[in-house]
Amino acid sequence: MKHYNYIFSGTGLAALLTVYEMSLSPYFRDKTILLIDKDTKKTNDRTWCFWDETHLFDTIVSKKWEKIAFITASENKKWSINPYTYKMIKGIELNQYVFNLIQQNPNITFLKDEVLYFEDLGKQCKVTTKSNVFYSDILFNSIFNAEVVTSQKKYPLLQQHFIGWVIKSKEPVFDSETATFMDFSVAQNKNTRFMYLLPFSKHEALLEYTLFSKELLQKEEYEQEIKNYIQKIGITQYEILEKEQGNIPMTSFPFWKQNTNTIIHIGSAGGWTKASTGYTFKKAYKKTKNLVQLLQKKEIDFSNQKELTKDKFWYYDLLFIDVLYQNNEIGAQLFSDLFQTDNPTLIFKFLDEETTLLEDLQVIWNCPKTPFMKALLSRLIP
């Protein structure tokens, strides 16, 4: 029954980024850190995308785009997003990058095992796995428990679910300089549905059929829609190089209220996903840097501290999810209105939660007024 300073339950994005930040700080060099996961993360099961105006993780970025496209049934918009660049990191590349750092730090250990449960004992946390029992000063849990959200009604849960194919086509149909952010020209079927397309060359691209909705589809429906889209853009022959699928929770549920001084929920389990879009990487990176800074302070109460509570963007996302939950069929119109702009970089700045109140109003003004007013009133007058 070994004791560690820090234990991570799961080695998803949030855990990897947190360990990465810890490895950069001298403060943690004499701290014992244990990562527990039943998966050794040696396959490329996902891609991480984000927009950035710095050189964040450039050494492992596999592709960059300086232009984006936004498509509906009636229009096709294309913009330069300078000073931003849209970047993609393969999941396997991030995993290898962080695990190489782990191997260089004798105080950090990875254990292939499955966490069964954990409990706060007051001054330490007890972590029970399939094969052992461990204790730690702090447990970082990144294993999402959907029941925590579905068991209540105040904060609705949508799911961003998708299946993606990396294909190589016979025809040179792709614009390798432009990432298609959202293509709403696909049939909506009373949901919010779009194709997400990341071209690597004229012949190769990742295509993801994506929904923001309450319920998942059968695997065959996602894949049939990808086939339909491939045919629609003029491809007659192709081969599938890779497949991926995912399901990202979209909710403004206050996960931080479950934190204690020995258990901190991170990643999707901690509400680190951007609720209105499902984008995770950049927000998780910011949360990670904040968390690692807080860990170096003394007498921090993680169950009740301002850095993890509500801000204006949390309220914006809350209303957006309320609207989309009650009116899922208007998602295409919501995003179309949002991108009725000559300044897409302002949208990215807003989604990165870095805008001023005046800039917020510029973005919000484009959104349809009636559904958001109804959502606001229902929150003010339950």
N, C-alpha and C positions, 0 to 999 in steps of 0.2 A: 504494500500500500504506500506507494511513493508520493511525495509532495512536490508540487511545482509552483513556481510563482504565477505562471499563466498557463492555462490550457485552452486550446481551441477545439470546439466541437464542430467538425466539418472544415474542409479546406477549399471553400468556394472563393469567389472573387474578394469578398470583404476580408476573409481570413488571410489570404495571400498578400493583399495590399497592406494589412495591418502588420504582418510579420516583416514585410519589406521595409516599412517605415521604422519599425523597432530595430531592424538590423543596421539602420543608418545612424542610430543614436547611441552614444557611449553609455547612456543611462541604463540600457538593457543588457549590456555585455556580461554582467555578472548575474543576470536573472535567468532562471531555468524556464524554458518554454517547451510545451508539448503540443503537437498537432495530431489530432486523431481523425481518421477518415477511413471508411471501408474501401474507398477507391484510390488507387495510386496516381490518378490523373495523368496517364501516359497516352491518351488518345485525344484527337482534336474534336471535341464534342460540341464546340460553340465558337462564335467569334464575338469580340468586344469592339464596339464602335463608339466614337465620340468626336466632337469637334473641339479644336484646341488652337490657341494662338501662341503656344510656347513649343518646347521640344519634349513634352512629356512622353517618356518611354519610347523615344524615337528609335532606339537601337533594336527594338523588337516589333516596331510597326511594319506590317507587311505590305500595306498599300495606303496611298493618300489620294484624296481628291480635292481639287480647288473649286469645283463647281458642283451644284446639286440641282436636281430636277424635281418638280412637284407637278403631278399629273392628275387630272380629273377626266370625266367623260367629255368635257367641252373645252378644256384648255391644257396646254403643256408649257409650263414655265421653267426657265433655266436661269440660274444666277451664279455669278462668282461670289464666293463667301469670304473673300479677303477682309480682315486679316486672319480669319479662321481657316483651318484645314480640316477636312473630314478624314478621320484615321480609322484603320482597322488593325486589330491585334488578334491573331489566332489564339484560341484558348491554350493549345499545347505550348505555344511560344511563351506565354506568360507563366504557365506552370513550370516549365523548365528554367526560366529565368530566376524565379523566386526559389525553387528547390536547389538550384546551384548555389544561391546565397546561403540557404539553410545548411548545406554541406560544409560551407566554410566557417560556420559558427557552431562550435562544439556545445554551446549552451542551448541549442535548438534541436529538438528531436521530432521525427515523424514516426507515428505508429499506425500501421494498417490494422484497424479494429473498428468496431461499431459502437457508438455511444447509445446506451439503452435509456438512461435517464440521469438526471443530476438534481442536486438539492442544495439549498443555501443552509449552512449550519451556523450562520451568524458571523463567525470570524474567518471561515473558510468554506469552500464548496466541495462537495463530494460528487465525483463523477464515476458512474458505473458503466463499464463496457461489457461486451460479451465475454471477455477473458480476464478482466481485472477490475480493480477499484483504485482510483487515484484521488488525490486531494490537491486543491490549488487555492491561492489567494484570490484569484479572479478567473472565472470561466467566461470565454467569449463564445456564445452560441450563434451559429449561422444556419442552423437547420430550421427551416420554415415550418411552422405548425399552423396549417390552414384552419383548424378547428377554433383557434383563438379568435379568428376573424368571423368565421361563419356562424359561431355560436351567439353572435350579437347582431343587432339590426341598425345601430346608430351610424356605423361607418360601412357603406357598401363595398363589396369586393368585385372588381372586374378582373378578367384574366387577359393578358397579352399572350396569345398562344400561336405557334407557328411551326411550319416544317420548311426547311430550306434545302435546296439542291445546288451544289456547285457543278456546272455543266461546261462541256467543251463542244461548241457548235461547228458545223461545217461552214456555215455562212458567217461572214464578218459583220455581225449585226450590232455589236455593243460599242458604245462610246466610252472608251476607257478613261476619259478625262472627267466624266460626270457620274456621280452617284445618284440614283433615283431614290429620294428620301421616302416618298409615298406615291404610289400609283393607284388612285381610286377609280380607275376606269374599269376595274373588274366588277362583276355583279355583287351588289351589296347584300341582297337577300335578307333585308331587315336587320342587318348587323353593321358594324364598322369593320370593313374588310379592305385590305390593300395589298399590293405587291411591293416588296422592298428589293431593290436590285443594286448590287455592287459589282461593277465590271472590272475585271483584272486586265483584260486585253480585248481586242476586237472579237475574239473567239471564246473567251472564258469569263464566267460571271457566277456570282451567288445570287440565286433568286429565292426569296422567302415569301410564302403566302401567309399573311398575318391577319389576325383578328383581335379586336378589343371587344370582348363580349363576356357574358356570364358563363356560358357553357362551351365545352370543347366539342370538336368534330371527330368523326371517325377518320382514321389515318388516310383512307382511300379518298376522302373528299378533298383534303389538302393537296394530295398528290395529283388528283385529276385537275384541280384548278391550276397547278403549276404547268401541267401538260398543255392545258388550254392556252395559257399565257405564252408559252414557248411557241406554239403554233401561230398565235396572234401576231407575234413580233417578227414572223417570217423565217423561223428556223424549221428546216425539214429533216435534218439529221443531227444527232447530238449523242454524246455519252455522258453519263452521270459519274463524276469523279468523287464526290463526297455527299453525305447527307447529314443534316442536323435537325434537331427539334428542341423546342423549349416552351416553357410556360412561366410567365413572370407575373406575380401578383401586383395589381394596381389598386391601392387603397390608401386612405389617409388615417387608417386606424393608428391610435397613439401607442405604438409598440413600446416606447420608452417607459411607459408606466409599469411594465413588467420587470424592469431592471431592478436589481438590488445592488448592494455594495460588493457582492461576490459573483453576481451573474449579470453579464451585459450582453444584450442581444444585438447582433450586428448583421449587416447585409439586408436581404429581404426580411429576415426575421426581426430586424430592428427598424424596419421602415426606411431603409436607405435607398430604395428604388424610387425614382421620380414617378409619383403616382399618376400624373396626367399623361405620361408618354411611355413609361416602362424603361426609359434609359437609366442605366445603372452605373456605368464605369466612372464617369466624371464625378457624380454625386458621392459614390462610395469612396473615391480617392480623397475628396475634400473631407468627408466624415472621418476617414481614417487618420488623416493628418491632425485633425482636431482631437480625436480620441487619444492618440499617442502623446500629444502635448498635455492633455488632462491627466493621463496616467503618471506623469512626472511631477504632478502637484500633490501636495499632502492634504489630507482631510477633504477629499472630493466625495460628495454624495451623489453617486451615479443614478440613484432612484429619483432624484429631484434636483436637477440642475439645469440652468437656463440654456446651455448649449445644445440640449437634446429636446427642447420643447418647441412649441408652435412659433412660427413666424408668418409673415404675410403670404409667403409662397405656399405654406401649408394650407392656408385658407383658400387660396386660388385653386389649388389642386383638389381640395375637398369639394368645392362647388363644381369643378369640371367633372369629377367622377360622379357626383350626384346627377348632373345633367345627362351624362353618357349612360349611366345605369338605368335611368328612367326613360331615355329616348335613344336607345342604341342605334337606331336607324339613321340618326342625323349626324353621325360621326364624320362622314365625308364632308358635309356642309360646314361643320364646326372647324375642321382643319383647313378647308378651302377659304373660309372667312379669315382665319388666322393668318394665312399666307397671302392675303390681298395686300401686298406691300411691295414697295420698291427697295426695302431695306431688310433683307432676310437676316442679316447679321444681328439686328435688333431682336428678332425672334429667338435666335440662338442664345443671345445674352440673357433674354428673359427666361428661357428654359434652363439655363445654367444658374438661375436665381441670383443674378448679379446686377439687375436693373434698379434704377431709382424709381421712386413713386411716379414721377412724371413719365418716365419711359414705360412703366407698367400700364398707365392709362392709355398711352399710344397703342399698345398691343391690345389691351382689353376692349378698346373702343371698336375694333374690327369684329368682335365676337357678336353673335346674335343676342339681342337684349332680353327677349321674352323668356326663354328657358332658364337663363342665368338669374333673372329677377325672381322667377318662381322658386328656384333652388335656394336663393338667398333668403327669401321670405319664409320658406319651410324650415330653414335653420334658425331664423330669428323667432318664428312663431311655430313651434313644434305642434 
